[in-house]
Amino acid sequence: VMIKRKANIELLRLIAMMMVVTIHYIGRGHILENVQMFSGDYFLFNFWNSVIVMAVNLFVIISGYFLIESRIRVQKLIDIVIEVFIWSLGIYIVLTLTGFVPFSLVGLVKSAFPILTKQYWFVSVYVGMYLLSPFVAKGLKSLRQKQHLALMCILICMTTLYLPSKAIGENGYSIVWMLTLYVIAAYLRLYYKPNGEIGIGKVATCIIPILLLFFSKVIIDYIGSEFLPSFLKYSEWFFKNNSIFALAASVGTFILFLNIKVKKALISKVSLTFGSAAFGVYVIHNHPYLRDLLWDKWIMPYRFLGNWWFLLYSVGIIIAIFFVCAVMELARSKVHKAVFTSVWYRRFYDKVGYAVKNKFSKMMNHITKTGSNAVNEQF
């Protein structure tokens, strides 16, 4: 049962990363800005875009769902930092040595310290959320269900209804939004019990927000092109991480997958294997110095718009990018495990690393202990 439960989530994680690659394919590949208004490609790729906009939210919800019942692990944080460091610096060095990118001291420093310099916005914000998670978890566990629900509703209203303002949600690119998703995921983990049934209601909670996203785009584009040209600037209004439609779609999809039982051994194995490489796929293909080359110099998918085979071409490119990056990450992970289980590393760890990790872990464990004397006031 444990494997199947993990397989459900890992399958969703894998799909979410495919969505992220697709977001970059459509966005950085300049697809939507080059399609003819109300053409076949317009409807196809705008609908596709409506489906995948939930990708980042799904990643955070998956993390929050498990974090609320887990203690912060120093080793996991170290693994994230090392993974990002290796790919960030390694890819930069390869690109400079091969002449694709000119060397600069600024580029070297940014690549060597990608989290501090926010080369990957998601990683920088995610690490912040991870560090804050034990404090937030302690507070959430001291609340009654009604209080937790009220906090969740307040945060959702603040972050989704303030779309024009960057002070609160920053269009879903801020730690405030990630913590909002964490609170939602924590509520699902603590109070929602999956029954393993997939009914019309669960499917509808996924499809309806997607359709609302799609039709919002089409309607705004129609009004802007036919009556009010200034209206076109609101075309992507709801295509933000903290859009209420994107949030509803991501929560609905997550609940749906919580109730899916992965029965096929092959699907389970593929999901568990490639799902574990999803984070690496993001770090590799979205490298700050690689992505411009990838989309603007090498692939340039917008060139093939209008061809009957363009959809098949798009799917092929997305799968190829995911697969290549996943294989690279799986290989790095094997080397990483070999190094960190070697004799010389264990000796170093026993002398230095254990002392630091032990003190930090004790501090985190002390924080995350739920106080039995916590006072909960009725609303």
N, C-alpha and C positions, 0 to 999 in steps of 0.2 A: 504493500500500500504506500509505503514511504517513497519508493522509486516512482510509482505512478504519479504521486502528488508532485514530486519534483519534475517529472517529465512534462506535466501540464504546464508548469510555470516556465521551464526551460524552452518548451516549444513556443510559448508566447514571447519569451525573450528573444529567441531566434527570429521570429516573425517581426518583432519590433525593430530589430537591427536591420532587417531587410527593408523595412519602412524608412529607416533613417537614410540608408544608402539611396533609396528611391527619392526621398526629399531632396537630397543633394543632386541627384541625377536631373530631376525636374527643375530645381532652382538654379544650381550652379551651371547646369547644362543649358540654361536659357531657353527652356522649352516653352513655358507659358508666355513669355514675352515675344515669342516669334510665331505663335499659332495665330491663324486668321480667326477673327472674332466669329463665334457661332458656327465654326466648321466642325467636322467630325472629330478632328484632333483636339479642338477646343473642349468639346464636351467630354471626350475620353480622358484627357489628362487633368482636367479640372475635377472630374469625379474621382480619379485616382488620387489626386492631391487631397481631396476631402477625406479619403479613407486613411491616408498615412499621417495626417497632421497630429494624430494622437500618440505618435511613436515615443517622443521624449517623456510624456506623461506616464506612459506604460512602464518605462524603465524605472522611474522614480517610485511609482506605486509598488512595483515588484520588490524593490529594495526596502521600502518602508514597511511592507507587509511582514517581512522577516525580521527587520531590525527591532520592531517593537517588542518582540519576545526574545531578543538576543542581546548578549552583552557585547559591547564594543571590543573588537579584536585588533590589537596593535599590529599583529602580523598581516591582517588583511589590508590595513592602511599602508603598511610598508610595501606590500605586494603591488598595490595600486600605483604608488609613487615610483617604484622601480619599473613597472611595466610602461608607464607613460614616459619616464626618463629615457629608457632604452630606445623606444620607437621614435621619440621626438628628436633626440640627439643623433641616433643612428641613421635615420632617414635624411636628416640635414647633412650629415657628413657624406653620405653616398651621393646626394644630389650635387653637393659642391665639388666632390672629386670627379664626378662625371661631366661637370660643366653645365648642368642644367640650371644651377642657381649660383650666382656670384657669392664668394665668401665675404662675410662681414663680421666684425666683432659683436655687433648688436644681435645679429642673427644667431651667432654661436651661443651667446648668453641666454637669449630667449629660448633656444632649443634645449639648453642645459637645465633651465629652470622653468619648464612649461607651465607648471601649476601656479607658481608665484607670479609669473608674467601673464597669466590668463591666455595662453595660446589655445587652450581648449576651454571654452567657457563652461561647458558641462562638467568637466573634470574639476575645475576650480570650485564651482558652486557645490558639486556633489561632495567633495571632501569636506567643505564647510558644514554641510548638512550632516554628514556622517559623524563629525566631531561633536556636533550639538545634539545628536540623536539620544544619547543617554539622559541628558537633562530634560529633553522634551518628553521622553518616555516616562520618566519619573513623574512628571507633572500630569501626563495623560492618565496614568494608572491610578492617580489619586482622585480622579474625577469619576463621578457616577456616569452611567450611560447617557442620561439626559443632558448632563453638563458637557460631556464630550460632543454630543450631537449639536448642541447649541454653539460651542466653540467652532466646530466644523462649518456650520452654516454662516457664522459671522465671517470667518476667513474666506469662504467661497464668495460671499457678497462683496467683501472688500477687494479681493483680487480679480474678480471677473467683471464687476460692474464699474470698476475704475479703469477700463481699457485705455482711455485716452491718456491716462496719467502714468508716467514712468516711475513715480515716487513710490508706488506700492508693488506692483507686479512686474514692472519692466517687460511687459509683453510675454511673461512666462520665462524670462531668462535670469531670474533673481533667486536668491536663497529664500526669500519670503514665499515665493511660489512653490519651491521645493518642499518647504516645511508645511505648507498647506496640503500638498499631496501626501506628505508623510502622515499628517493628522487624519486624512481620509483613509489611507491604507491601514493605519493603526486601528481605526474604528471597524473596518471590515475584518481585521484579524481577531479583534477582541469580541465582537458581537455578531458577526455574520457567520453562519454555519452552512457551508455548501451541502446540498442534498444529492448532488450527482445527477440531477435532472436538467435537461435542456429544453425548456418550453418556449412557446411563442413570445412570452413576455421578456425573457432574457435576450432572445435574438433581437426583439424590437428595440431594446435599450441600446443596442449597438447600431442598428441600421437607421433609426429615426434621426439621431444627431448628425450622422453622416449625410443623410439626405438634406437636412436643414442647412448644413454647411454648403453643400453643392448648390442648392437653390438660392441661397443668399448671394453667392457669387454670380450666378446667372442673372438674377433679378437686378442686382446692383449694376452689372455690366450693361444690361438692356436699358435701364433708365439712363445710365450715363451716356451710352452711345446714341440713344434716340431723342432724349429730352434735355438732360442736364449733364453736360460734359464734366463739370466739376465733381460730379458724383462718382466718377471713375476712381478717384483717389481712395475711396472707401471700399474698393473691390476686394481687398484682402482683409477687411475689418475683422472678420471672425476666424481668420486663419492664423491664430496666435495660440501659443501653448495654454495661456490662461483664458481663452475664449470659453464661454459656458458650454458651447456645442462640443468643442474639443475635449473639455473635461468630462462631459456626459458620455461621449463616445468611449473615452479611455476607461472610465469606471465601469461602464456597461460591458466592455470587452473583457476587462479583467475578471469581473464576476462570472461571465460566460465561461472563461477558461478555467476558473476555479472548479467548475462543475463538469468539465470535460475529463473523461477517463481515457488515458492513452493505453489502448489494449495491444496494439501492434508492437512487438519487440523491436523491430527495425526503426520505427518512428521514435520510440522511446530512446533508443541508443543514439540516433542521429541528433535528437533534440538535446540530450544531455551533453553530447560531445561538442556540437557546434554552438549550443547555447552558452557554454562556458567560455567560448572565444568571442562572444558578441562585443564585449567592451574593447577588445583588441582590434576588432574590425573597425570600430569607430575611430580609435586613435590612429590607425594606419592610414585609412583612406581619406580622413579629414585632416591630415597633417597640414599645417599652415603653408608650408612651402611646396607640398606635393599637390594639393587640391587644385590650385590654379593651373598647373601643368596638366593634370589629369583631365579636367573638364574643358579648359580653353585652348590647349595645344594638342592634346593627344586624341581625345574622344570626340569632342565637339558634336554632340548628338543632334543639335538643332539643324544641322546640315541636311538631315535625312527626313525632316518633317514632310508629310504629304505622300510619302511612299506607302504602298499597301502593307509592306512588311515591317513598318517602323515599330509597331507594338511588339512584335516578336524580337526585333533587334534590341529594343529597350529592356525587355525582360531578360534577354541573354546577357547584356552588359551588366545589369544589376546583379544577377546571379554570379557572373564571373568575378566581379569585384568582391562580392561577399566571400566567395569560395577561396579565392587567392589570399585575401587578407586573413581569413579564418585559419587556413593552413599555415600561414606565416606565424600567427599567434600561437597556434597549438605547438608548433616547433619551438618557439621561444619559451613557452611554458614548460616543455620537457627539459630544456637546457636549464631553465630557472630552478626547477625542482632538483635536478642533478647537482647543481652548484650548492644549493641551500641545504642539501642533505649530505654534503661531502664532509670528510673528517676535519679538514682545516677550518671550514666554516663553523662546524659545531664547537671546535675549540675556542674560536674567537667569540662565538655567541655565548658560550658558558662563562667566559671571563668578563665580557663587556655587555653584550646585548641583553643577556638575561636580567642583569641588575636593572637596566633602564626599563625594559619591558615589564618587569615585575612591579616596579614602583608605579608605573603608569597604569597597569592593569588594576592594582590595588585601589588607586585613586578612582578609576572608572567604576569598579565594582562597588565601591562605597557610595558613589553618586547614584548608581542605578538600583540600589536596594530600595524597595518600596517600603516606606515607613508605615508601620502598622498603626501608628498614632495619628496618621494624617486626618485632619478634620475636613469633612465635606459638608458644605452648607447646601441646604435645599434651595432650589430656584424659587 
